[in-house]
Amino acid sequence: MRLGVTRSTRAALGVTAIATALALTSCAAGESGSGGSSQGSGKGNATLTFLTFETPNLTAKYWDDAIARASAAVPGVTVKKLVAPSADRVGYAKQLAASGQLPDIMIGVSPNGFAQAGQLAAWSDTELADFVSPHTNPIGGKVYQLPYNSQPTPLVYYNKADFAAAGISAPPKTYAELLDDCAKLKAKGITPFVVGGGGKDTWADMYPLIATVGTDTYRQTPDWLSQKAAGKVKFTDPQFTKPAAKIADLAKNGYIDTSGLSRSYADTEQAFRDNKGAMYPMGSWFAASADAKKPGFDIGVFAWPSDDGSFVVPAYTGGGMSVSSKASNVDLAKKWALAFMLDKTSLDNSVKTDGSIIALKSYTPPSDMGPVYTETAQLYQQAVKQKAIVDAFSIETGDGSMPAGLPDKAAAGVADLINGKQTADQFGAFLDSEWAKASR
């Protein structure tokens, strides 16, 4: 489940179309529910709308089966499933909210903006007791989204055969070694990095920058984006333009195939599978795909290296359920959301189909997970133990995160950075300007 992949492609749906979608996309459990219970009661009957999304990994059947299990655990609930029409779940939820139809329950939708407007119910410490990081991504000191899943974003997945062909015996430990490996790969006629971002999937070009901001900016100043929100730093400061310049230089040196920017997310993954490049910076969800449909080469994984070799892994924990403060029965909606999130079968399916690293204290993943997932999870746990986790730039959802809409602008700017239309300084100025516009 791509927690941070909720950007791009604003669905052009009017209020009528939204109402129609609500009426037509239902998956019901317990059809006798009346929806008339009071907000303060966790008992009785309630009809609740649930906004989710479908992907090649997370299919309609995946969601329908999970909904049925949660509904069986919480009698009296009728759930009407609403499927977001695009990857931009936040934009769709905002359209629904504007027409007075914010779903009662949502998954994988950033609470930023909704929480500040009083549209979401906060989770209590008691309700968060089973979670490893119960207070992650707070907004005004409260948590509005269940933090059930951790995702390193990105790691670097690599073609071991390409590395061997270029005489590279092990993954790079420093950024200088990474550049040296890129030169060796290019000399053998192998494109070092596969990067996409075409069509509605502009967000897919962000991962190299997220990595360098993690190693160069957030490692030194973990609250850098909060400082930006407070007006203490700027995107034109060297602490940000240095990692941006690294990405521009990778493209300038031919280490990123700029024509790949026209690829969709799915086509970008396929390009890596088709050996169009040796390295694929991507979120940990790719691990499940790599194991489920193994390409014709072995895949390894490493963390994007820092200048001095310090271990740094950008990651995001969150992605779970949020509940509307205006749900017909808030307590019952919360019980259902927790039942969904804590269901072992649903969690196992999420791990197997989407490479989830479940952030629940008592959870153990299935024992038959493949080698790419296993290595990915071990790398993440190593980073946790070494306190090497930093935020994933542009994917933050709590206090100090980017204003709404700015991640999309950043993705567009990164495309210009890669194709040479903007320098790092110009990119920084562009982000400062767009931040100011979005904050008015």
N, C-alpha and C positions, 0 to 999 in steps of 0.2 A: 504494500500500500504506500504509494508515494505521498508521504505526508506533506511535503512542501510543494508538490506538483499540483498546484491548484490555479495556475496562472494561465494567461493568454486566452484568446478567443472569447470575447464577450458575446454570449448567446443573445441574439436579437429576438427575444421573446416578449410579447406584450402581456398585459394582465389576463386577457382572455385565454391565451395559450397556456399560461401558468395554471389557471384554474382548471383548464381541460386536462393538463398533465396530472394535477392532483387527483382528479376524478378517475382517470383511466389507468394510472400506474399503481395499482394497489395489490398488496400481498397481505391477505387478512388471516388473522389467527383469533379464534373466539368471536365469531361474527355477531354475537348478541350484545357486544359492548355498546353502551349508549353515549359515552363521552361526556356525561353530565356531572361527574364527580367533582367535589370541591378541590381546590388547589392544595389544601392542607392535609388531605387524606391519602394515605398509601394503600387504601383498601377500595373495594367497589369495582366498577367497570369504567373503562375509558377507551375512546378511540383516539389513537395517536398517529401522527404522520412522521415518517422516518426518511430523511434525505440521505441517500447514499450514492454510489457511483459504480459503474461496471467497467472492467478492463479485460483483456484476454486472460489474465490470471484470475481476477476476481469476477467470476461470471454471475449471471442472474441466479443460477442454481446455488452457487456459493452463498449468496445473500439470502435467498428464500429459505434454504435449509437452516441457516443461522437464525433467521427471524423466527422460524417455527420452534427451534429449541429454546430461545429466550422467552417466547410467549408461553410455552409449556411450563416454564419455571415461574412465571408470574401470571396466574390466572386472572381473568377479567379484562385483559388488554386485547384490543383489536388494533393491529398495526397496518397502516397503509403505506406501502413503499413508494417513494418518489425517487426516480433516478435522474441525476444531473445530466443534462444533455451534452456537456462538454467537460474538459478537464478543469474548467474554471468554476469549481463548486462554490467558491466564495461569492463570485459575481452573481451566480444563479440564486444563492441564498439571499443576497441583498435585494434582488428583484422580487423575490417572494415576500421579504420583509416589507418592502415598499408598498406592496399591495395588501398588507395585513395578513399574509399567509406564511409567516416564518414557520418552518416545520417544528413540530414539538421536540424532535430528536434529530441530531445531525451527527455524522461521523466524518472525520478528516476535513473539517471546515475550520479554518482559523477563527478563534473567538474574538480576535482583535476588531474593534469597531462595534460589534454586537454587544460585547460585555459592557463597554463604556456607555452605551446607549440604554443600558438596563434591560436588554432583551434576553439575557441568559441567566440561569440560576447557578449560583456558585456551589461547588462541591465542598462538603465539610471534611475535616480531618478524619472523622470516623469513616466516611464514605471512601476516603483515599487510603485507608490503612493497609490495603493489600498491595499498593504500588511501590516500586523501588524508589521512584523520585516523585513523591506526592506533591511537592511544591514547585515543580518546574513550570516555567512560562507564566508566572503570576501576573495578573493585571490588577493594579491597585491593591496588591497583597492577597488577592483571592484567585483561586484556580477554577477555570470555567470549562476545561476540556480534560477528559480522563487521559493521563499520560501512560498509555499502555504499551507503547511500541517505541523502541530506540532504533534509529537509522543513521549509521555513519554516512555522511553525505559531503563529499564523495570519498571513496577509496579508488585505487587504480587497479583495474583488472587487466591482466596482460597475457599475451600469447607466448607461452614458454618456447615454442618452436622458433618463433621470430627472434626471441632473445638469444637462443642458442645459435641461430644462423648468423647473428651479428657479433658473436663472440662474447655475449654478456652472460656471465655465470651466475649472477644473483641480482635481485632488485636493488636499485640505488638507495643509499642511506642519506645522502646529502643532495642539495639541489644541483651542485656542480656535477655530481655523478649522474644525475638525471639528464643534464644537458649533454654530457659525454655519451651517454647511452643513446640519446636522440641522434647525435651525429653519427654514431656507428650504425644505427638502423637506417638512416637516410642514405648512408654510403652503400648499403646493400640494396637500395631501391625499395625500402620498406618505409611507409609513412609512419612516423612515431605515434601520433595521436588521432583517434577517431572522435570527432566532435560534430554534433548536429545542431538543430535549432530552426528547422524550416516550418513554414505554414503556421498552424496553431500551436506548435510546440517550441516557441521561441525560448522557453525556459531551459531547454536542453543544452543550450550553449554556456550555461552559467557555471558548470562544475569545475573547470580549471580555475576560474576566478575565486569561487568559494574556497577551493583548496589553498590558493596562495594568500588570500585574506586570513585564513585560519593560521597558516604558518608564520606570516609576516606581521599581521596586525593584531589578531585576537590573542595570539600566544603572549604577546607583550602587554596588551591592554584588553583584557577580557570584556570590559564594559564599553568598548570603543563606540558601539552604535548608540548606547545610552548617552554617552558624552556628546555624540552628534545631535541627538534629540535635545540635549540641554544647551546646544550652541557652543560647546567648548572645543570641538574639532570640526574639520571640514574634509570633504572628499578630495579637495585639492591639496591636502597636506601630504607630505612625503610618506607618512605611515600608510596611506591608502594608495597613492599613485605608484609606489614601488611594486606592490604585488600586481597592480594593473599592468604596469610596464612589462612584467615578466610574461604575461599572456600575449601582449602585442609582439614581443620579441620571439616567442615560440612560433607565432604565425609568420612573422617576417623571415625567419630562418627556414621556413618550409617544414616545420615540425608538426604543424596543424594544416590539414588540407582545407583551405578556405572554401572550396566548392562544396564541402560537406555541410556547410551552414544551411543549405537548401533541404537537407534531409529531415524528415519527421523523426520523432523519437523512435518509433518502431523501425524505420529504415536505418537509423543510426546504429541501433543494436544489431540489426542484420548486417550492416557494413562491417562491424567488428567480427561477427560470426563468419563472414565471407572473406576474412583476412585482408580487409582494406586498410588496416592499420594495426600496430602492435599493442597499443595501450588504449584503454577505454575508461576514462574517469566517469564514474557513475555511482549512484546511491546503492546501498547494500541490497536493495530488492533484486538487482540483477543476478545475485547469487542463486536464487531459486530458479530463474530461467536458465542459467548456465548449467545447473545440475539436471534439470528436467529435460533439456534438449541440448545435449552435449555437442559442441561443434567438432570439427575434425582435428582439433589440437587441444592440448591441456592448458588450463587457465590457472594462473596464479593471481595473488592479490597483495598489494602493499599500500602503505599510507604515503600520500604525497610528501616528499621529503622537504625538510626545512634547510636553510643555509648551513646551519651548524650541526645538523644531524639530530636535533631534538625531535622526539616522537610527538606528533600532533595529529589528532583525528577530529575534524569537524563532525558534529553529530546533532541530531534533533530527537528529543523525546516528547511524544505527544500523540496526536492523531486520533484520539479516541472520541468518545461520545460527548456532545454538549446537549443541554436540555434548555428549551425555551422557558423563560420566566412566566410566559403566558399560556403554557400548556394547560389543557383542561384539568389535569391532575398532575402537578409537578412531582409529588412524591412517588406516584406510581410510574411516571415516566423515568424517574431516576432509578427506581428498582429494576425496571425493564432494561435500561441502558447498562446497569451494572451486571445484570444477568447475562446480557449479550457479551460484554467485555470479559467476563470471568469464565465463560464456558470453555472447557478444555478442548472440546472437539473443534470449536470455532478457532481457538488460538492455534491448535495444531494445523488446521487447514490454512490459516494465514501464514504460518511459518513455511509450510510446504509449497504454497502457491506464490507467495510474495516475499519470501526471505525475511520475515519479521523477526526482530530480536525482542522478545516479549519482556517488558519491564514490570513483571509481577514477581513478588518475593518467592512464591511457592512453585513457580512454573519451571518445568524442565522440557526442552524441546524433544520431539520424537528422536529415537535412537538411530533411525535409518537415514538421517539427513546426509546429503551428498558432500563431497570434498570441498567445493567452492563455498557453500554455506558454512560448513564447519570452520574453514580457515577464516572466513569473514567474521563469524561470531567470536572466534578466539582472538582475532586482532582487536576487535572492539573491547572485549573483556580485558585484554592486556592494557589498552589505553585507559580504561576505567581504573584499573589497579594502580597505574602509574600517574593518575590524575592528569592525563594528557588530552582529555576531551575539551574542545572549545565549541562555541556556537557555530552553526552553519550560516554564513552570511546570506542575508536576504530571506532566510527561511524562518527566522525568529518570529514568535507570535505573542510574546509577553510584553511587559513594559520595555520601552526603548526600542521596539522593533520598527521597521520601516512603515511610513504612512501607507494607507491603502492605495494600491495601484502602482507604487514605486518599484516593486520587484519586476513588474512587467517592463517598466521603463529601463531598468538596469539590464534586463536581458537584451533589449533592443540595442542598448549602448555597447554591450559586450560584443554583439555581432559587428558593430562598427569598429570596435577595438581590434577584433580578429582580422577583419578584411582591410584594415589600414585606413579607414575613413576618419578615425579619431585617434589622437595620441592619448597616452595615459592622463596627461594634464587636462586635455579637452574632455575626456570621459569623466574625470572628477568634477570639472566645472558643470558638465551636463547634469550629473547627479545632484550637485548642490542646488542647481536651478530647479530641477524637478521636485526635490524635497521641499523647497520653499513654496512652490505652487501647490503641492499636495497638502501642505500644513496650514494653508490659509483658511 
